[in-house]
Amino acid sequence: MSENFVAPGQQRYLRACMVCSIVMTSQRFRDEGCPNCEEFLHLAGSADQIDSCTSQVFEGLISLANPAKSWVAKWQRLDGYVKGVYATKVSGQLPDDVRATIEEEYRVRYIPYVLVLPSSPSPPWIGSADFAFYRRDGSANEAE
């Protein structure tokens, strides 16, 4: 059986890394950490770190068998990552202290691949939502 296989009924335990967007079960993040970001996220063995740096809310899946040769990997800026399953959109917000550590100590430019939801829902009479959608290239647009 493949190491990426998720048994029926186990999909509710899937999470996506907020830095690289790889999708794995929470147990696999706990056992192995993030294969792309473990150096600075330190997810292995830390349930708190997994809860704060991964999200259960994500959309779209991309399966990469050969990231170095895949045009989809280049288009989604995943070509430097390991093979696996990646989300196209991840909801959540990386904690400020983790973000600062990534940028200052590891010199990794963090570009949010996530949709940041407002902390409280807007009343229906306000109209459009007051949050930005962040694209992989770092540009922000109003909610779509």
N, C-alpha and C positions, 0 to 999 in steps of 0.2 A: 504494500500500500504506500502511496506517495506521502512524503512528509507534509505536503500542503493540503492533503485531503481533510475535509471537514465533514463529519458524519451528519446525516439528516437529524435535525433537531438541535444541532450544536451551533447553528449560525448566530444565535443570540449572544454567543460568547465572543464573536468577532470584534476586533478593535482595529483602528487605523492609527498609525503613528502620525502625530501632528507635524513632524518635521519632514519626513520623506514620503508619507502616505502609504507605506506598506501595510497590508491587511493580514493579520494573524489572530489566532485565538489568544485570549488573555493568559491562558496557561502557558502557551508557547512563548509569549513575551516574558512571563515570569521565569520560565526555564532557560531560555536562550538570550533574552534581550532583543533589541532591534538589530537586525543584521547590518543596517546601514549607519545607525546613529548610536550604537552602544557605547562608543568611546566617550561621548559627552552626555548622553542621557542616563546611563546606568540603570536601565530598566530591570535587568535580570535580578530576580529575588526581591524586588521592591514593589509591593502592591500599591503603595502610595504614589510612587513615581509613575507607575503604569496608569493609574487613575488620572494623574494630572498631565501626562504627556501623550496619551492616546485617547481616542474618542470612539464611542459606540455609534455615533451618528456620522454616517458617510454615504456618499452616492457614487454610483458607477464603479465598475471594476475593469481593470486592465490586467491581462495575464501576460507576463513577459518571460519568454523562454530564453531569449538571447538579447539582452538589453543593448549590447554593443552594436548590433546590426539592425535593430528594430527602428523603423521610421517613427512608429508611435512613441517609442521611448525617447527619441530625440525631440519629437514634437512636445511631449509632456515633461521634458527635462528629467527623465529617469535613466538616461543612458549610462550614468556612472554608478548605478545601484545594482544590487544582486538580483538574480532572477526571482520571480515571485508574483504575487497578486497585489496590485496597487489600486487605491481609490482615486477617482477623478476629482472628488470634492470631499473635504473633511470639515466637520463643524466642531468648533471649540476654540479655546484660546490657550496658548502655551503660557505658563506662569512667567511673570516678569523676571524672577531670579534665574530661572532656567535659560530664558532668552538672553539675559545679560551674560551668563556664564558661557554660552555658546559663542556669542559675538566677541567677548573680551578675551577669554582664556584660550579658546580654540580657534579664533579668527575665522569662524564660519559665518557667512552672511546669511542670516535667517530671513527667508522670504515666506510669509504665511501662505499656505496652500489651503487655507480654511475659510469657511464662512463664519464670521463672528456674529452671533445672534445678540439682539439687545437683551439687557438683563430683565426687563419687564416688558410685557407685550404692550404695543401702542393701542390706544383706543381706536375703534374703527373709524371715527370721524376725522382722524388725523390724515388718513390717506396712506401714502407709501411709507414703508418702513424706514427708520432712520439708522440704517447700518450700511456698511460698505461691503461689497463682494470683492475679495482679493484674488486676482488671477495669479497663475504660476510665475508670471514675469514681474510680479510685485506691483502692478498697476491696480488701482482701485476704481470701481464704478459703483454707482448707487445700486441698490438692490434691484435685481432683475425679475 
